[in-house]
Amino acid sequence: YEMTYLSLFDTVVTIVLYAEGETEAQEMFRAVYDDLARYDALFDIYEEHEGTANLKTVNDNAGKAPVAVEPELLSLLLFGKEVYALTDGRVNIAFGSVLTLWHDARTAGIADPDSAALPERAALEQAAAHTDIEAVVLDEDAGTVYLADPELRLDVGAIGKGFACDNARERGVTSMLLNLGGNVCALGTRADGKPWRIDVQDPDDASAALGTVELVDASLVTSGGYQRYYTVDGAAYHHIIDPDTLMPADYVKAVTVTHADSGLADAFSTALFNL
């Protein structure tokens, strides 16, 4: 059974699973969807969601007061700090102030291509001065998050989908393929006992594959600049920003990583893309 959703994580989400019948399949789809929707709401930096403190709540309280958050959000931010160390800062959840400038410029450029422009260099450098991971203060005992720098903003775009992918599959489902817009999590095998087979897209040809990877209880994540971008003066500028240059990384077209942990695969694909 297969189901596609268009309302989660600002991407296309597809779930493929094996079940005894339609009723069981729908129950499984609902359980996985509910988990994903919960993570989507918690990790949202643009809108608040009634009844829970999410990343927008935390960002809005930067420099003001600690915010009590759900255990899943605290776990994600703790993971984000680990990833920062593992990638030598190439993946930084405290990079939101810089990413917001690019997001706003990209959104405006897509809406009005004739007026598309890059963020101002001075604004990028000013924002980059407020990206210190040490200013993200996590209190596990109290279950709170405090941003010590009032101009720091969190953005978990480089790890959030991978983290959600891993956690949404802990639902008693034994055979499932979950695709969150390029973050693919394979749970178990197909019903016939064979591995899941995943094509890796050719960044130069959306209809072609560079190769096929077989997955069993593992994840495959691709980071590339060929889908989310906008054009300024004939040049394309994508959404993966190099923390050293504050510009879209321009070293490779795409990076694909396989790993048992989808969150790490997500983080490492971004880190490698920035190297």
Secondary structure, 3 states (H helix, E strand, C coil): CEEEEEEECCEEEEEEECCCCHHHHHHHHHHHHHHHHHHHHHCCCCCCECCECCHHHHHHCCCCCCEECCHHHHHHHHHHHHHHHHCCCCCCCCCHHHHHHHHHHHHHHHHCHHHCCCCCHHHHHHHHCCCCHHHEEEECCCCEEEECCCCCCCCCCCCHHHHHHHHHCCCCCCCEEEEECCEEEEECCCCCCCCEEEEEEECCEEEEEEEEEEECCEEEEEEECCCCEEEECCEEEECCECCCCCCECCCCCEEEEEECCHHHHHHHHHHHHCC
